[in-house]
Amino acid sequence: MGTIRFSKIVGAAGKPIVHLLWVDPAKDTILKKAVNANRVMIVHQQLADAKADYGTVGFQKGVSGQILIFPKSIKGFADKRVTGVKYDLLEWPTVPKSQQAHKVIPPKRSAKSKPQDTKVHATAERSVVGESAAATVVKFPNPENDDANGSTADVEEIKNQVRLAMKVLEEGKQVAAFNLLKRIVDM
């Protein structure tokens, strides 16, 4: 079995069209006609290996790969392995207007849905939002204040105990880690 470049076949038979199998190959009339006219090639795509894609002329049921249908017969290349597959030489099929998706037009806002007095509502909303936000804000102590108290030794001791609890947890001893953390919190 010899090899031939993909570009030579495209030069002889024209740009192929990518064919998608949506139904059983035995029921696909376009594919059956192309197989009978010797215009089909399967491109085998290597995902796991670093090898380049290659093609074989003809259609074999059950063989995975991308199906290409050429405009002219490629029967003369049937006994060759096709190398150098260039995907930019493919002709992608166009979708007829009747099968294309309709453009989505966003709905327009009506004038009725807009508030009439925006100035009155805006000030009332700000005060309500401000009150609810103040009730849910948790104030954290400043780190600058902690350093001023001289409690860095206490913080280092707590960090060491937490590290010990994490180590025990990594060993799979959840109860012991929980008890260490509980002791730290009760200090």
SULNOR-V404816 format. One record per run of one state. SS is the DSSP state (hx for helix, st for strand, lp for the rest). FROM is the first residue (numbers start at 0). LEN is the number of residues. If there is no record, write none. Layout:
{{SS,FROM,LEN} {SS,FROM,LEN}}
This chain:
{{lp,0,1} {st,1,4} {hx,5,8} {lp,13,3} {st,16,3} {lp,19,9} {hx,28,8} {lp,36,3} {st,39,5} {lp,44,9} {st,53,4} {lp,57,8} {st,65,4} {lp,69,5} {hx,74,3} {lp,77,2} {st,79,4} {lp,83,3} {hx,86,3} {lp,89,1} {st,90,1} {lp,91,5} {hx,96,3} {lp,99,11} {hx,110,3} {lp,113,4} {hx,117,19} {lp,136,6} {hx,142,7} {lp,149,2} {hx,151,19} {lp,170,3} {hx,173,12} {lp,185,2}}
